[in-house]
């Protein structure tokens, strides 16, 4: 066990194994459909939604045939070409250049962008934010699943909530998530080091983010003002003016400059919908596309949500911009959901800013807070009973983490794509309980090898459920 713990203590091994595991699960249904296509038929590599998939293929076909701007060939009305969705035309040109089919290029792009997104996320957690348990937080982010709403999960009508599907979702969504995380990394590094090159990098990414996935930029612009305000209130009003206070003010000025530039690029993209038919139809379609988020969102966030609420207190207490920003990243868009229609946007856009990432970070803070409270209680009891509490503290910490991982994986296996994989595999149906145990044990070894080793020594019977 010690040798196994030593092997998996590497951050690189942990990232590669967990990331490849979830990407493999994402690809499993696609490969299964290809293998089980009836004789004389071919599976068309359809992904997520039939109508959307073939719409994206038609755009790629336009690009492969020479177009650089989007044009609707299915209307007799004269209209101006637009940059809306034109990135799919460019994917079509890449397909033609490398001699690949449009569907293969589509899937390659989402998988590659998904991997880069997960890589940037792991870097954010382990090297930039330095959360208390980066590996556990990364696992929460990868596998956090909605609770059950009767016989189906909350928000089962939105595939982007499924933990397996969302890691390699639609290509433009994955690019938006990737650029959003990279921009956040640069903005946080700017605030940490007060080095304006990071602010410049973030500004240079902004037009690309606005062009490819405007909702991601909208989320960023939405959360920055309250994050800046709370940061200023907690740092300036509670301390005397010092050089550090001056740096804080200049840092927020830099963020405000970024916000203004980002707003201009977002308005530029919105202006494309005013170029007449058919682009003008998008606003009306968008405004009327409202989902029952107020009834189902909290359930869709799963077991991590109550821990994230506790984590807000830790984030605000820290007075650090990066943690205050994370709290706003999760909760500010949720507060705007009831007003989405008045803003002429679909309320689903307000959960397209990778909400499971700040959810996992804040849940990690919440778990750490509860652990600290429990350990203080143990210390108090031991001081009265005059007992040694070192082993007991270790067991309590690991039991707590273990239970959270168990519940997280339970909901994951219950209704994500893993459920379908198990359902249609006779061997896995027969031994699914043991598969479940092995999965949990492996991931426990990955996220905290030393703690798992101690857990098995102190109470191996815990795994006999």
N, C-alpha and C positions, 0 to 999 in steps of 0.2 A: 504493500500500500504506500509505503514511503517513497519507493522508486516511482510509482505512478504519480504521486503528488508532485515529485520533483520534475517529471516530464511535463506535466500540465501547469506548472507554476509560471511558465513562459507566457507573457501577454500575447506574443505573436501566435503561438500554438493555439491559445484559447480563441483568439479572433478568427483565425483561419478555419478551425474545426467547427465552431458555432455558426459562422457565416456560411460556410459551404453546406452545412447541414440544413439550414433553413432555405437556402437557394435551391438545394436538391429537392426539398419538399415542395417548393414552388413549381419546379419543373416536372414533378412526378405526374400530375394529371395530364399535362401536354404529351409527355412520352407515352403514357398509358393509352391515350386516345389514338396516337399514331400506331401503336402496336396492335390495337384491337380493332382497327378499321376493317370492315367486311371485305371479302375478296372482290376485287374489281373496283373498289372505291378508295378514295384518298381523303384523309382528314385535312381540312383547310387551315389548320393551325390557328383556329379562332381563339381569341383571348378576351376574357372578361365579358364583352357584350357584342353580339353579332352585328347590330346596326353600326355601332361605333367603329368596330374593327374594320369593316369593309369601307366605311367612310374614310378612315385613315389610309387604307390601301388605295382608294381612288385618288386621294391627294398625292400619294407617293407616285402614282402612275402619271399624274400631271407633271410632276417634277422630272421624272425620267424622260418625258416627251418634250422637255425643253423649257417649261414654265419656271419662273422664279417667284412669281406672286400668285396668290390663290385666286382662281376664277371659277365661277359656278357654270359648268357646261350644261346643266339640266334646266336652265330657264331661258326663255326667249327674250326676256327683258334685258336691255343693255345696262351694263353696270361696270363700275371701276374695279380692277383687280385690287387686292388688299394683302397686307402682310399678315393678317389673321390666319393662323394655322400654316403659314408658309414654311415653318420648320419641317413639316412632314414632306413638303415638296423637296427639300434639301436631302432628306433621308432617301427619297426616291432616286436622286442623283447619285448618292452613295451606292445604292443597290445596283444601278446601271454600271457604275465605275468598276465594281468588284464582281459583277456578274452574278449577284445573289437575287433570289426572289424577294418580293416586297415583304412577305410574311416572315421570312428568315431574318431580314434586316430589322424588322420591327422587334422581334424577340431578342435578337442579339443586343439591340440598343437598350431595351429595358433591363436585361440581365447585367450588362456592363455598367449602366448607370446605377442600378440597384447595388452592385458591389461597391462602387465608388461612394455612394451615399452611406452605406454601412461603415466603410472605412473612415470617412470623415466624421461620422457619429462617434465611433470608438475613440478617435483622436480627441474629439471634443470632451468626451467623458473622462478619459484617462490623463490627458496632458494639459487641457485648457481649464476645464471646470474643477478637475481633481475632486470628484465627488467621493463620499466616504467609502463606498464599495463599488468601484467602477465596473467590475465584472458582473456583479449581481445586477447593477443598474442596466447594463447592456442586455443581460438576459431578460429583465423585465421589459425593456423596450422591444426586443425581438418577439417575445412570446406572450405579451399581455393580451388577454382575450376578453370579450364581453361576457357578462353574466347571462344566464338563461332567462328568457321571458316566456314562461310556460314551456312549450315543446320546441322553441326556437330561440336563438340568441337575440338580444337587443340589437336593433339596427341591422338585422340580417338582410335588409333590402339594399344596403350599401356595401359592396364588396371590399371597399377600401378599409373597412374595419377588421376584416379577417387578418389575423397575424401572419398567415402564410402568404396570402395574396399581396398584402401591402408592401412587402420588402422588394418586390419587383413588379410594380404596378404599371400603369400606362407610361410610355416613354417620356411624355412632356411633364407628367406628374413627378416622375423620378428625377428628371432634370431640375424641376422646380424645388424639390426637397433637397437635392444635392447643393444647389446654389444657395438655398436658404441657410443650410447648416454652415457652409463655407463663409457666407456673409456674416453670420452670427459669430463664428470663430474670429474673424477679422475685427469686428466691432468690440468683442470682449477683450481681445489682445490690445486693441487701441486704448481701452479704458484701463487695462492693467499696467501697460508700459508707457502710456502717453506718447506713443510713437506714431506720427501722422502717416507713415507709409501704409499702416494697416487700414487707416480710414480711407486712403486713396484706393487701396485694393478693393475695399467694399463698394466704393462709389463706381469703380470700373465694372464691377459685376452687375450693378443695378440695371442698366439698360437690357442686358441679356435676360435677367430674371423677369423684368417687366414684359419682355417680348415673348418668352416661352411659357411662363406660368404666372400671369398677373396676380392670381389669388395669393401666392406665396409672398409677393412683395406687399400686397395689401395687408396681410397679417402682420408683417414686420413693421409697416408704418403705423398700424393700429396699436401695437404694444409698446412702441418706443416712447411716446409722450408720457403715459402713466408710469413707465419704468424710470424715466428720467426724473419725473416729479417726486416719486417716492424716494428715489436715491438721494436727491437734493435735500428733501425734508429730513431724512434719517441721518444725513452726514453733516449738513451745515447748521441746521437749527439746534442740533444737540451738541455742538462743539464750538469753541472759539475759532476765530479766523486765523488760519495758519497757512504756511506754504502749501501743505497738502490740500487744504480747503480750496486754495486758488487753482491747484491742478484739477481738482474735482470740477470746478466751474468751467475751466477751459475744456475739459473733457466733454462735458455736456453740451458745450457750444459746438464742438466738432460733431457730436451726434445730431444736433439740430440741423447743421449744414447738410449732413447725410439725408436727414428726413425731408428737407426741402427738395433736394435733388431727386430723391426717390419719388416724391409726390409728383414732380414735373414729368418724369418718365411714365408713371402710371397714368396720368391724365392724357399723355400723348397716345398711349395704347387705347384708352377709352374713346378718344377722339376718332379712332378708326371706325367705330360703330355709327358715326354720323355721316359716313360717305355714301348714303343712299342704300337702296335695296341691293342685295339681301342682308348686308352687314347691319343695317338698322334694326333688323328683326331680333338680333341677339339680346338687346336690352329687355324687350318685352318678354321674351322667352325666359331670360334669367330671373326677372322679377317674380314671375309666376311659378317658378320652380322652388316651392317651399316644402320641406320635409318635417315630420313630427319629431324634431330634435329635442324640444323641451320635455317631451315625455320619455324619450329613450336614451338620450345621450349619457346620462350618469350611469345607467345600467351597462351601456356599451363600453364605458371606461373600465369596468370590471372591479376586481377586488383591490386594485391599487388606488382607486380614487380616495377612499377615506384616509389612507396613509399620506396621500399627496396633500390633502387638506391640512393635516398635522404639519407636513413639511413646509407649508407657507410660513408658519410662525418662525421656523428655523431660518428660512430664506430672508425674511424681513429683519430678524435679529442680527444677522451677519453684517448688515450694512454694506455688503459687497454688491456692486452693480450686477455682476454676472448671475448672482442668485436671485436678486430682486427681479431682474429681467426674465429669468426662468419662470418665476411665479406669475408674472404678467403674461408671459408667452402661453401658459395654459389657460388662465382664468379670464383674461380680458376679452378674448374673442367669444367666450361662452356668454358673457354678460351682454354682448351686442346681438346675439341670436334673435331675441324678440323683436328687434328693430330692423332686421335684414331687409324686409320688403320695402320699408320706407327709404332705405338706402339704394333701392333698385338692384339688389343683388340676391342671389339664392342663398338661403341660410346654410346650405351645405358648404359654401366657400369658406365659412368661418371655422370649419374643422379640417381644412386642407393645408394647414401649417404644421404638419407632422405632430399632432397633439400628444401622441404616445411617448415622444421623447421627453418633453418637460414633465409629463405624468410620471415617467419612470424616475427621473431625477428627483422630483419632489417626494415621491414615495420612498426613495432611498433615504432622504432626509427624515421623513416621518418615522421610518423604521428605526433609524439611529436614535431619534428622540425617545421613542418608546423603550428601546434597549437601555438608554441612560437612566430613565425613570425606574425601570425594573432593577437595574444594578444598584441604584441607590437604596431601593427597598431591601434588596438582599444584604447590602452592606450594613444597613440599620439593624436588620434581624440578626445578622452574624455578630455584630458588636454587642448585642444584648445577650446572645447565647454563647459568645466567646468561641465561635467556630471559624475555621479557615474557609474563605469563600472563593478562592482562585478557581478551583475545578467547577464549582457551581456556576460561577459567572460564565465560564467558557461554555458549559452545557446550555445555559439559558440563551446565550447569544445564538448558538447554532440551532437549537430547537426552534427559535423564533424565525430565523431565516429559512429553515427547512419547511416549516408550516406554510410560509408565504409562497415558496417555490411550489410546494405540493398543490395548493389551491390554484395557483396560476396555471400550472400544467394541466390540472383537472379540467378547467374551463377551456383551455386550448384544445385538448384532445376530444372534449365532448362535442364541439361544434365547428371546429375549423376544418380545413381540407384534410387534416390528419384523420378526422372522423370518417370521412369518405374512403380514405385509403384503408383504414382498419375494416370498415364495413364490407368492402368488396374483396377482402383477402381472408380466406378461410383459416389459414394458419394464424394470422394475427387476431382473428376473433377468438380462437381457442385460447391463445396465450396472452391476450391483451393486458391482463392485470400485471403479469410479469414484465411485459414490454414497458408498461407504465412505470414500474418500479425501477427498471434498469435505466430508462431515460432520465428519471429524476436523479438517480445516483450518479450517472455520468456527468450531468450538468452541475451537480453539487461539487464534484471533483474539479470540474473546470473552473467554477467561479471562485472557489476558496479551498484549494487542496489541503492546506494545513488544518483548517477548521473541520473539514470533512473527515480527515484522519482522526482527529481528536474525538469527533462525534461518534465514530464507529468504535473507538476504544472504550469510551465511557458508557455507551448504551447501544450496542449493536442490535438489540431486539426491536429498536425503533423501526427497522426496515421490514419487520415481519407483520405487515398489515394486509 
